[in-house]
Amino acid sequence: MRTLAPTAEELADHTGQPRPYRQMPLSYDQARLGMAFHEAGHAVLSMAYGMHVITSEVIAWEPQPGHWAVTGNTAWQMQDTGAWQFAAQCAAGPLVHIQFLMAYGLWTPERAAACEAEHDRELAVDLLADHGFRLGRECVPEGGKSWGMVRGMARRKVTHLWREIRTVAHAVNERDVLTGDEIAALTGLVNPPLRGGAA
């Protein structure tokens, strides 16, 4: 656990606003491992879809004596990833978090609802819109896809890569942070070179 709280930048979404905070009734160890699974979902699908993964980490700290908080971050470079594959890797974190709850006997409706990460969806919606792709939050826009459709894409890929996701999650939980090259070594996936310089 960190001795210092994360910076405002570390806790912000892609627009610079603070990411929403959700209470999840779990022990510290359970919550930390769940967040490691969330970030491993992003990292493994990013790499599987041809993105360069820089780091994937769990960030835990004590906001006040006797209390703890946990979040995570996966840093990547998009490169030539398709629009819908990018959206699917955004959807993977929350899906993997829920799958973790189910696999470890921790699932409840309330805990599953707390896994919903609107900032992951909003990142996909905004970034795809910047490139002319329409991603609907609750419907299928003309010429585009819905968030439900990309969640389906992510679900299939998560099922196929569950062993790799689980391996990365436990390693991130143990070490706090992994580089993309460490993730590649653990999983056998290829981490494409970082464009514009070394990672």
MIVEXLO-945614 format. One record per residue: residue number from 1; x, y, z of N, C-alpha, C in turn. Coordinates in Angstrom, 1 decimal. Layout:
BEGIN
NODE nuvex    n_X    n_Y    n_Z   ca_X   ca_Y   ca_Z    c_X    c_Y    c_Z
NODE   NUM      X      Y      Z      X      Y      Z      X      Y      Z
...
END
This chain:
BEGIN
NODE nuvex    n_X    n_Y    n_Z   ca_X   ca_Y   ca_Z    c_X    c_Y    c_Z
NODE     1    0.8   -1.2    0.0    0.0    0.0    0.0    0.9    1.2    0.0
NODE     2    0.5    2.2   -0.8    1.3    3.5   -0.9    1.2    4.2    0.4
NODE     3    2.2    4.9    0.7    2.2    5.8    1.9    1.6    7.2    1.6
NODE     4    1.6    7.6    0.3    1.0    8.8   -0.2   -0.2    8.5   -1.1
NODE     5   -1.2    9.4   -1.0   -2.3    9.3   -1.9   -2.0    9.5   -3.3
NODE     6   -2.7    8.9   -4.2   -2.4    9.2   -5.7   -2.6   10.7   -5.9
NODE     7   -2.0   11.2   -7.0   -2.2   12.5   -7.4   -3.6   12.7   -8.1
NODE     8   -4.1   13.9   -8.2   -5.4   14.2   -8.8   -5.4   13.6  -10.2
NODE     9   -4.2   13.7  -10.9   -4.1   13.3  -12.3   -4.3   11.7  -12.3
NODE    10   -3.8   11.0  -11.4   -3.9    9.6  -11.3   -5.4    9.1  -11.1
NODE    11   -6.1   10.0  -10.4   -7.5    9.6  -10.1   -8.5   10.2  -11.1
NODE    12   -8.0   10.9  -12.2   -8.9   11.6  -13.1   -9.2   10.7  -14.3
NODE    13  -10.3   10.9  -15.0  -10.6   10.3  -16.2  -10.0   11.0  -17.4
NODE    14  -10.3   10.6  -18.6   -9.6   11.2  -19.8  -10.0   12.6  -20.0
NODE    15  -11.0   13.1  -19.4  -11.4   14.5  -19.5  -10.8   15.4  -18.4
NODE    16  -10.1   14.8  -17.5   -9.5   15.5  -16.3  -10.4   15.6  -15.1
NODE    17  -11.6   15.0  -15.2  -12.5   15.0  -14.1  -12.3   13.8  -13.2
NODE    18  -12.5   13.9  -11.9  -12.3   12.7  -11.0  -13.2   11.5  -11.4
NODE    19  -12.6   10.3  -11.4  -13.4    9.2  -11.7  -14.4    8.9  -10.6
NODE    20  -15.6    8.4  -10.9  -16.5    8.2   -9.8  -16.0    7.1   -8.8
NODE    21  -16.3    7.3   -7.6  -15.9    6.3   -6.5  -17.1    5.5   -6.1
NODE    22  -16.9    4.2   -6.0  -18.0    3.3   -5.6  -17.5    2.4   -4.5
NODE    23  -18.4    2.3   -3.5  -18.1    1.4   -2.3  -18.4    0.0   -2.7
NODE    24  -17.5   -0.9   -2.4  -17.7   -2.3   -2.6  -17.4   -3.1   -1.4
NODE    25  -18.4   -3.7   -0.8  -18.2   -4.4    0.5  -17.3   -5.7    0.4
NODE    26  -16.0   -5.5    0.4  -15.0   -6.5    0.3  -13.9   -6.2    1.3
NODE    27  -13.1   -7.2    1.6  -11.9   -7.0    2.4  -10.9   -6.3    1.5
NODE    28   -9.9   -5.7    2.1   -8.8   -5.1    1.4   -8.2   -6.0    0.3
NODE    29   -7.9   -7.2    0.8   -7.2   -8.2   -0.1   -8.1   -8.5   -1.3
NODE    30   -9.4   -8.7   -1.0  -10.4   -9.1   -2.1  -10.5   -7.9   -3.1
NODE    31  -10.7   -6.7   -2.5  -10.8   -5.5   -3.4   -9.6   -5.2   -4.2
NODE    32   -8.4   -5.4   -3.7   -7.2   -5.2   -4.4   -7.0   -6.2   -5.5
NODE    33   -7.3   -7.5   -5.2   -7.2   -8.5   -6.3   -8.3   -8.3   -7.4
NODE    34   -9.5   -7.8   -7.0  -10.5   -7.5   -8.0  -10.0   -6.4   -8.9
NODE    35   -9.4   -5.4   -8.4   -8.9   -4.3   -9.2   -7.7   -4.8  -10.1
NODE    36   -6.9   -5.7   -9.6   -5.8   -6.3  -10.4   -6.4   -7.0  -11.6
NODE    37   -7.5   -7.7  -11.4   -8.2   -8.4  -12.5   -8.7   -7.4  -13.5
NODE    38   -9.4   -6.3  -13.0   -9.9   -5.3  -13.8   -8.8   -4.8  -14.8
NODE    39   -7.7   -4.4  -14.2   -6.6   -3.8  -15.0   -5.9   -4.9  -15.9
NODE    40   -5.9   -6.1  -15.4   -5.4   -7.2  -16.3   -6.2   -7.4  -17.5
NODE    41   -7.6   -7.3  -17.3   -8.5   -7.4  -18.5   -8.1   -6.3  -19.5
NODE    42   -7.9   -5.1  -19.1   -7.5   -4.0  -20.1   -6.2   -4.4  -20.7
NODE    43   -5.2   -4.8  -19.9   -3.9   -5.0  -20.4   -3.8   -6.1  -21.4
NODE    44   -4.4   -7.3  -21.1   -4.3   -8.5  -21.9   -5.1   -8.2  -23.2
NODE    45   -6.3   -7.7  -23.2   -7.0   -7.4  -24.4   -6.3   -6.4  -25.2
NODE    46   -5.8   -5.3  -24.6   -5.0   -4.3  -25.4   -3.9   -5.0  -26.2
NODE    47   -3.1   -5.8  -25.5   -2.0   -6.5  -26.2   -2.5   -7.5  -27.2
NODE    48   -3.6   -8.2  -26.9   -4.1   -9.2  -27.9   -4.6   -8.5  -29.2
NODE    49   -5.1   -7.2  -29.0   -5.6   -6.5  -30.1   -4.5   -5.6  -30.8
NODE    50   -3.2   -5.8  -30.4   -2.1   -5.1  -31.1   -1.7   -3.8  -30.5
NODE    51   -2.2   -3.4  -29.4   -1.8   -2.2  -28.7   -0.5   -2.4  -27.9
NODE    52    0.3   -1.4  -27.8    1.5   -1.5  -27.0    1.1   -1.1  -25.5
NODE    53    1.3   -2.0  -24.6    1.0   -1.8  -23.2    2.3   -1.3  -22.5
NODE    54    2.2   -0.2  -21.9    3.3    0.4  -21.2    3.4   -0.1  -19.8
NODE    55    2.3    0.0  -19.0    2.3   -0.5  -17.6    0.8   -0.9  -17.3
NODE    56    0.7   -1.7  -16.3   -0.6   -2.0  -15.7   -0.4   -2.1  -14.2
NODE    57   -1.2   -1.4  -13.4   -0.9   -1.3  -12.0   -2.2   -1.3  -11.1
NODE    58   -2.0   -1.7   -9.9   -3.0   -1.5   -8.8   -2.4   -0.4   -7.9
NODE    59   -3.3    0.6   -7.5   -2.9    1.7   -6.7   -3.7    1.6   -5.4
NODE    60   -3.1    1.4   -4.3   -3.8    1.3   -3.0   -3.2    2.3   -2.0
NODE    61   -4.1    2.9   -1.3   -3.6    3.9   -0.3   -4.6    4.0    0.9
NODE    62   -4.1    4.7    1.9   -4.9    5.0    3.1   -5.4    6.4    3.1
NODE    63   -6.6    6.7    2.7   -7.0    8.1    2.6   -7.2    8.8    4.0
NODE    64   -7.5    7.9    5.0   -7.5    8.4    6.4   -7.2    7.2    7.3
NODE    65   -6.6    7.4    8.4   -6.2    6.3    9.3   -7.3    5.3    9.5
NODE    66   -7.0    4.0    9.2   -7.9    2.9    9.4   -8.8    2.7    8.2
NODE    67   -8.7    3.4    7.2   -9.5    3.3    5.9   -8.6    3.1    4.8
NODE    68   -9.0    2.4    3.7   -8.2    2.2    2.5   -9.0    2.4    1.3
NODE    69   -8.3    2.7    0.2   -9.0    2.8   -1.1   -8.1    2.2   -2.1
NODE    70   -8.7    1.7   -3.2   -7.9    1.0   -4.3   -8.4    1.4   -5.6
NODE    71   -7.5    1.7   -6.6   -7.9    1.9   -7.9   -6.8    1.3   -8.8
NODE    72   -6.8    1.6  -10.1   -5.8    1.0  -10.9   -5.6    1.8  -12.2
NODE    73   -4.6    1.5  -13.0   -4.4    2.2  -14.2   -3.6    1.2  -15.2
NODE    74   -4.0    1.3  -16.4   -3.2    0.6  -17.5   -2.9    1.7  -18.5
NODE    75   -1.7    1.8  -18.8   -1.2    2.8  -19.8   -0.8    2.1  -21.1
NODE    76   -1.2    2.6  -22.2   -1.1    2.0  -23.5   -0.9    3.0  -24.6
NODE    77   -0.4    2.5  -25.8   -0.4    3.3  -27.0   -1.2    2.5  -28.0
NODE    78   -2.2    3.2  -28.6   -3.2    2.6  -29.4   -2.7    2.0  -30.7
NODE    79   -1.8    2.7  -31.4   -1.2    2.2  -32.7   -2.3    1.9  -33.7
NODE    80   -2.3    0.7  -34.4   -3.2    0.4  -35.5   -4.4   -0.4  -35.1
NODE    81   -4.8   -0.4  -33.8   -5.9   -1.1  -33.3   -7.2   -0.6  -34.0
NODE    82   -8.1   -1.6  -34.4   -9.4   -1.2  -34.9  -10.2   -0.5  -33.9
NODE    83  -11.1    0.3  -34.3  -12.0    1.1  -33.4  -12.8    0.2  -32.5
NODE    84  -13.4   -0.9  -33.0  -14.2   -1.7  -32.2  -13.4   -2.6  -31.2
NODE    85  -12.2   -2.9  -31.6  -11.3   -3.7  -30.7  -10.9   -2.8  -29.6
NODE    86  -10.6   -1.5  -29.9  -10.3   -0.6  -28.8  -11.4   -0.5  -27.8
NODE    87  -12.6   -0.3  -28.3  -13.8   -0.2  -27.5  -13.9   -1.5  -26.6
NODE    88  -13.7   -2.7  -27.2  -13.8   -3.9  -26.5  -12.8   -4.0  -25.4
NODE    89  -11.6   -3.5  -25.6  -10.6   -3.5  -24.5  -11.0   -2.6  -23.4
NODE    90  -11.7   -1.5  -23.7  -12.2   -0.6  -22.7  -13.3   -1.3  -21.9
NODE    91  -14.1   -2.1  -22.5  -15.2   -2.9  -21.9  -14.7   -4.0  -21.0
NODE    92  -13.5   -4.5  -21.3  -12.9   -5.7  -20.7  -12.7   -5.6  -19.2
NODE    93  -12.3   -4.4  -18.8  -12.0   -4.2  -17.3  -13.2   -4.5  -16.4
NODE    94  -14.3   -3.9  -16.6  -15.5   -4.2  -15.8  -16.0   -5.6  -16.0
NODE    95  -15.9   -6.2  -17.2  -16.4   -7.5  -17.4  -15.5   -8.5  -16.6
NODE    96  -14.2   -8.3  -16.6  -13.2   -9.2  -15.9  -13.4   -9.0  -14.4
NODE    97  -13.7   -7.8  -14.0  -13.9   -7.6  -12.5  -15.1   -8.4  -12.1
NODE    98  -16.2   -8.4  -12.8  -17.4   -9.2  -12.5  -17.0  -10.7  -12.6
NODE    99  -16.3  -11.1  -13.6  -15.9  -12.5  -13.7  -15.1  -13.0  -12.5
NODE   100  -14.2  -12.1  -12.0  -13.4  -12.3  -10.8  -14.4  -12.6   -9.6
NODE   101  -15.4  -11.8   -9.4  -16.3  -12.0   -8.3  -17.0  -13.3   -8.4
NODE   102  -17.4  -13.7   -9.6  -18.0  -15.0   -9.8  -17.1  -16.2   -9.6
NODE   103  -15.9  -16.1  -10.1  -14.9  -17.2  -10.0  -14.4  -17.4   -8.6
NODE   104  -14.4  -16.3   -7.8  -14.0  -16.4   -6.4  -15.1  -16.4   -5.3
NODE   105  -16.3  -16.7   -5.8  -17.4  -16.8   -4.9  -17.8  -15.6   -4.2
NODE   106  -17.6  -14.4   -4.8  -17.9  -13.1   -4.1  -19.0  -12.3   -4.8
NODE   107  -19.6  -12.9   -5.8  -20.6  -12.2   -6.6  -21.9  -11.9   -5.8
NODE   108  -22.3  -10.7   -5.8  -23.6  -10.3   -5.4  -24.1   -9.2   -6.4
NODE   109  -25.4   -8.9   -6.5  -25.8   -7.9   -7.4  -25.2   -6.5   -7.1
NODE   110  -25.1   -6.2   -5.8  -24.5   -4.9   -5.5  -23.0   -4.8   -5.8
NODE   111  -22.3   -5.9   -5.6  -20.9   -5.9   -6.0  -20.7   -5.8   -7.5
NODE   112  -21.5   -6.5   -8.2  -21.5   -6.5   -9.7  -21.8   -5.1  -10.2
NODE   113  -22.8   -4.4   -9.6  -23.1   -3.0  -10.0  -21.9   -2.1   -9.7
NODE   114  -21.2   -2.3   -8.7  -20.1   -1.4   -8.3  -18.9   -1.6   -9.2
NODE   115  -18.9   -2.7  -10.0  -17.8   -2.9  -11.0  -18.0   -2.0  -12.2
NODE   116  -19.2   -1.5  -12.5  -19.4   -0.7  -13.7  -18.5    0.5  -13.6
NODE   117  -17.8    0.7  -14.7  -16.8    1.8  -14.8  -17.2    2.7  -15.9
NODE   118  -18.0    3.7  -15.6  -18.5    4.6  -16.7  -17.3    5.2  -17.4
NODE   119  -16.2    5.5  -16.7  -15.1    6.2  -17.3  -14.5    5.4  -18.5
NODE   120  -14.6    4.0  -18.3  -14.1    3.2  -19.4  -15.0    3.3  -20.6
NODE   121  -16.3    3.3  -20.4  -17.2    3.4  -21.5  -17.1    4.8  -22.2
NODE   122  -17.0    5.8  -21.3  -17.0    7.2  -21.9  -15.7    7.5  -22.6
NODE   123  -14.6    6.8  -22.2  -13.3    6.9  -23.0  -13.5    6.4  -24.4
NODE   124  -14.2    5.2  -24.5  -14.4    4.6  -25.8  -15.3    5.4  -26.6
NODE   125  -16.4    5.9  -26.0  -17.4    6.7  -26.8  -16.7    8.0  -27.3
NODE   126  -15.9    8.7  -26.5  -15.3    9.9  -26.9  -14.2    9.7  -27.9
NODE   127  -13.3    8.8  -27.7  -12.2    8.6  -28.6  -12.7    8.1  -29.9
NODE   128  -13.7    7.2  -30.0  -14.2    6.7  -31.2  -14.9    7.9  -32.0
NODE   129  -15.6    8.7  -31.3  -16.3    9.9  -31.9  -15.2   10.8  -32.5
NODE   130  -14.1   11.0  -31.9  -13.0   11.8  -32.4  -12.5   11.3  -33.8
NODE   131  -12.7   10.0  -34.0  -12.2    9.4  -35.2  -13.4    9.0  -36.2
NODE   132  -14.6    9.5  -35.9  -15.7    9.3  -36.8  -16.5    8.0  -36.6
NODE   133  -16.3    7.3  -35.5  -17.1    6.1  -35.2  -18.1    6.4  -34.2
NODE   134  -19.3    5.8  -34.4  -20.4    6.1  -33.5  -20.6    4.9  -32.6
NODE   135  -20.4    5.1  -31.3  -20.6    4.1  -30.2  -21.8    4.5  -29.3
NODE   136  -22.9    3.8  -29.4  -24.1    4.2  -28.6  -24.0    3.6  -27.2
NODE   137  -24.4    4.4  -26.2  -24.4    3.9  -24.8  -25.5    2.9  -24.6
NODE   138  -26.7    3.1  -25.2  -27.8    2.2  -24.9  -28.5    1.8  -26.2
NODE   139  -28.1    2.2  -27.3  -28.7    1.8  -28.6  -27.6    1.7  -29.7
NODE   140  -28.0    1.2  -30.8  -27.1    1.0  -31.9  -27.3    2.2  -32.9
NODE   141  -26.4    3.2  -32.9  -26.5    4.3  -33.8  -26.3    3.9  -35.2
NODE   142  -26.9    4.6  -36.1  -26.8    4.3  -37.5  -25.3    4.3  -37.9
NODE   143  -24.9    3.2  -38.5  -23.5    3.0  -39.0  -22.5    2.7  -37.8
NODE   144  -23.0    2.5  -36.6  -22.1    2.2  -35.5  -22.4    1.0  -34.7
NODE   145  -22.0    0.9  -33.5  -22.3   -0.2  -32.6  -22.7    0.3  -31.3
NODE   146  -23.3   -0.5  -30.5  -23.7   -0.2  -29.1  -22.7   -0.7  -28.1
NODE   147  -22.7   -0.1  -26.9  -21.8   -0.6  -25.9  -22.1   -2.0  -25.6
NODE   148  -23.3   -2.5  -25.6  -23.6   -3.9  -25.5  -23.0   -4.8  -26.5
NODE   149  -22.9   -4.3  -27.7  -22.2   -5.1  -28.8  -20.7   -5.2  -28.5
NODE   150  -20.1   -4.1  -28.1  -18.6   -4.3  -27.8  -18.4   -5.0  -26.5
NODE   151  -19.3   -5.0  -25.6  -19.2   -5.8  -24.4  -19.2   -7.3  -24.8
NODE   152  -20.1   -7.6  -25.8  -20.1   -9.0  -26.3  -18.8   -9.4  -26.9
NODE   153  -18.2   -8.5  -27.7  -16.9   -8.8  -28.3  -15.9   -9.1  -27.2
NODE   154  -15.9   -8.2  -26.2  -15.0   -8.3  -25.1  -15.2   -9.6  -24.3
NODE   155  -16.4  -10.0  -24.1  -16.8  -11.2  -23.3  -16.1  -12.4  -24.0
NODE   156  -16.3  -12.5  -25.4  -15.7  -13.7  -26.1  -14.2  -13.7  -26.0
NODE   157  -13.5  -12.5  -26.1  -12.1  -12.5  -26.0  -11.6  -12.8  -24.5
NODE   158  -12.3  -12.3  -23.6  -12.0  -12.6  -22.2  -12.1  -14.1  -21.9
NODE   159  -13.1  -14.7  -22.4  -13.3  -16.2  -22.2  -12.1  -16.9  -22.8
NODE   160  -11.7  -16.5  -24.0  -10.5  -17.1  -24.7   -9.2  -16.9  -23.9
NODE   161   -9.1  -15.7  -23.3   -7.8  -15.3  -22.7   -7.8  -15.3  -21.2
NODE   162   -8.7  -16.1  -20.6   -8.9  -16.0  -19.1   -7.6  -16.5  -18.4
NODE   163   -6.9  -17.5  -18.9   -5.7  -17.9  -18.2   -4.7  -16.8  -18.2
NODE   164   -4.5  -16.1  -19.3   -3.5  -15.0  -19.4   -4.0  -13.9  -18.4
NODE   165   -5.2  -13.6  -18.4   -5.8  -12.5  -17.6   -5.5  -12.8  -16.1
NODE   166   -5.8  -14.1  -15.7   -5.6  -14.5  -14.3   -4.2  -14.5  -13.9
NODE   167   -3.3  -14.9  -14.8   -1.8  -14.8  -14.6   -1.4  -13.4  -14.3
NODE   168   -1.8  -12.5  -15.2   -1.4  -11.1  -15.1   -2.0  -10.5  -13.8
NODE   169   -3.2  -10.8  -13.5   -3.9  -10.2  -12.3   -3.1  -10.6  -11.0
NODE   170   -2.8  -11.8  -10.9   -2.1  -12.2   -9.7   -0.7  -11.6   -9.6
NODE   171    0.0  -11.5  -10.8    1.3  -10.8  -10.8    1.2   -9.4  -10.4
NODE   172    0.2   -8.7  -11.0    0.0   -7.2  -10.7   -0.3   -7.1   -9.2
NODE   173   -1.2   -7.9   -8.7   -1.5   -7.9   -7.3   -0.3   -8.1   -6.4
NODE   174    0.6   -8.9   -6.8    1.8   -9.2   -6.0    2.8   -8.1   -6.1
NODE   175    3.0   -7.5   -7.2    4.1   -6.6   -7.5    3.6   -5.1   -7.6
NODE   176    2.4   -4.8   -7.6    1.8   -3.5   -7.7    1.8   -3.0   -9.2
NODE   177    2.9   -3.2   -9.9    2.9   -2.7  -11.3    3.7   -3.7  -12.1
NODE   178    3.3   -3.9  -13.4    4.0   -4.7  -14.4    4.2   -3.8  -15.6
NODE   179    5.3   -4.0  -16.3    5.5   -3.4  -17.6    4.8   -4.2  -18.6
NODE   180    4.6   -3.6  -19.8    4.0   -4.4  -20.9    4.9   -5.6  -21.3
NODE   181    6.2   -5.4  -21.3    7.1   -6.5  -21.6    7.1   -7.6  -20.6
NODE   182    6.9   -7.3  -19.3    6.7   -8.3  -18.3    5.4   -9.1  -18.5
NODE   183    4.4   -8.4  -18.9    3.1   -9.0  -19.2    3.3  -10.0  -20.4
NODE   184    4.0   -9.5  -21.4    4.2  -10.3  -22.6    5.0  -11.6  -22.2
NODE   185    6.0  -11.5  -21.4    6.8  -12.6  -20.9    5.9  -13.6  -20.1
NODE   186    5.0  -13.1  -19.3    4.1  -14.0  -18.5    3.1  -14.7  -19.4
NODE   187    2.6  -14.1  -20.4    1.5  -14.6  -21.2    1.9  -15.2  -22.5
NODE   188    3.0  -14.9  -23.1    3.3  -15.3  -24.5    2.7  -14.4  -25.5
NODE   189    2.0  -13.4  -25.1    1.5  -12.4  -26.1    2.6  -11.5  -26.6
NODE   190    2.4  -10.8  -27.7    3.4   -9.9  -28.2    3.1   -8.5  -27.8
NODE   191    4.0   -7.8  -27.3    3.9   -6.4  -27.0    4.6   -5.6  -28.1
NODE   192    3.8   -5.0  -29.0    4.4   -4.3  -30.1    5.3   -3.2  -29.6
NODE   193    6.4   -2.9  -30.4    7.3   -1.8  -30.0    6.5   -0.5  -29.8
NODE   194    6.9    0.3  -28.8    6.4    1.6  -28.6    6.8    2.5  -29.8
NODE   195    5.9    3.2  -30.4    6.2    4.1  -31.5    6.8    5.4  -30.9
NODE   196    7.9    5.9  -31.6    8.5    7.1  -31.2    9.5    7.0  -30.1
NODE   197    9.9    5.8  -29.7   10.9    5.6  -28.6   10.7    4.3  -27.9
NODE   198   11.7    4.1  -27.0   11.6    2.8  -26.2   10.7    3.0  -25.0
NODE   199   10.1    1.9  -24.5    9.2    2.0  -23.4   10.0    2.1  -22.1
END
